[in-house]
Amino acid sequence: MIKKTIHRRGLAFKLIISIMITLGIIFVLLFSYNLTITRRIIVKNLETNAENLTGATVARIDKVLSSIQKVPDNFAPIIERHLDSDKELKEFISMMVAANKDILGACLAFEPYSRNPEEKYFSHYYYWKGDSVVYMKLGNDHYDYFTLDWYEIPKELGKPVWSEPYFDQGGVNQLVSTYSVPLYDRRNGQKKFIGILTIDLSLDWFQKKVSGIKVYETGFGFLISKNGVIVSHPITDFIMNETIFSIADERQSSDLRQVGRKMIHGESGFGEIAYSNARNGKPSWLAYAPVTLNGWSIGVVFPVDEFMADATHLSRVIGMLAAGGFIILLIMLIAIARSITKPLRQLTVASEMFARGDFEVELPAIHSKDEIGRLNNSFIFMQQQLVQTISDLRDASEQLQRSNEKLEEYNRTLEQKVDERTTELRQKHNELDAAFQKLKAAQAQLVQSEKMASLGQLTAGIAHEIKNPLNFVNNFSELSVELTEEMLEELGKLAGHLEPKDLDYLTGIITDLKSNVKKINDHGKRADSIIRGMLLHSRGKSGDRQPTDLNTILSEYVNLGYHGMRATDNTFNIKLESDYDPDLGMVTVVPQDISRVFLNMVNNAFYSTAMKKKELMESYFPVLKVSTKNLGDTVEIKIRDNGKGMPASVSEKIFNPFYTTKPAGSGTGLGLSISFDIIVQQHRGQIVVDSVEGEYAEFTITLPKTEHL
């Protein structure tokens, strides 16, 4: 057993291990250098290919979009010169569609009552149905095209624009994107807006263009709109249902969210991000480039394992060759080491016996003049000096024992010093952690400030656009009230010249007209006060907190939301139940912001119950219950509906920006996100959702009564 142990740990073993470790380190360094250079070259080539691929795809789409845009751009001045001939207008629209297979349909839509004083909707729409171009007349109470984005936005901007993708319910009933060109009547030296000329592109067209992107075996391309909505993707369930930001949240990828921001801002690039693609979960890199004509963006996903396959294969081959070389080298080293270390093993055995006290042991006869022979002579001399050496070792042992006692004392002192230093470091760690938490809070407040500033700018723009027509409504309604009063006075003067029956009939009509105009004026003034509040909010003045009666605000915005829903669906009906705490008192809040939260909650409740009503028909009746409660230092507001409810998977994400369960074009996904920021971040309150899918949804808001600084 002793001989085997010496053999395993002898000089030959150490020599072999040392040489193999040294060569192993050299190989690892060379292998790492080769892998790094290879990866750098592959990544550089990949980046170049990615830029070429995305650039070529964008160029193809831009080229086709450019040629398609020219169709309405060129036909617009022709149509403006032939406005008097409805037959020629229809021929022009039909010609636009028939001559361009890429165009799904084309529409010429006029302003209300502009073509016929008795006909509000007047539009011509031609589209492909199979291999034929068919005609449809758009516009009715269910398809009020005057309120749609493809009509309103180019009208207000006064220039051609591409719309966001949407489902054309009531039109071609497909997912489309529309390019709209405003039309003007330029006769008599004046320029008057008369309507919109459009072309529709099916999203299937974009999907075919993007699906042609082939990257290795499993790579793919996708397309997003200006708002980040997925327009084309190999996973069809993502199309119009997910955004690049919702996918980033689901995969908890901040890198993917950052790339999404760059894409919607029209930037291009190649990102080596930590991203597992949604198609197969492989780690992937992402290249992206904007479609300049409509503001969308193309992304191309490159699976890392596939484009690094050659480098991986090369590494495996090098590794196998290295392993074979190591085995050959090991065999040679063992043979050489044995020839050198055999005399040393003999000397080692003698030394072992000598160490056990056998001082008379006979050392082996080694007559070589090399290092081993000289070593053997040294052992003989050592044997002669051993007795004296042992005596010296006893003295040294006693000194060593005293040194060990001193060392143990020092170790005890050292442990105490380590404990003190550990306590000090732990205290520093706690201080750094507290500073980090303060930094996170400051960052959250900064994000909230930027978000509210952007919302204020948007609110100001909308308020200014609405205020001008609203002033006309208020001014002319007041004038109409005065005119009806004058008419009643004049009618009184003519009482002797009219039959009593006719006089009563005319008096009733004018009285009803006066009452209606008065109501218009009252509601116009109310809308004007809301607009002023929006403008104050956009200028930063609405941020001032003030004591507010939440019962009154909640009641007002429940009614406002109900009438708003009735305006879009006159069949909508709901039972409103309220339980307002009369002892609620005044609560210090920002009234405009709290009003926005209530309106968002109420509108969502009305929408959910309306959808459930359409499914269950007469077997279901919608109910909305609102309540307030005084809890001492806080107040509690509950808004509950018996609508469709939501599963837990949806409840966890409803406060995320841009997340919505509504169909495309029906919601932005920002309402509940903004409401959460207003309640939690701005007012230091709480908002909790409780829902059972198919049964109910209840939002509970808790607010402090006074401002907490």
Order of alpha helices (4+ residues) and beta strands (2+ residues): alpha-alpha-alpha-beta-beta-beta-alpha-beta-beta-beta-beta-alpha-beta-beta-alpha-alpha-beta-beta-beta-alpha-alpha-alpha-alpha-beta-alpha-beta-beta-alpha-beta-beta-alpha-alpha-beta-beta
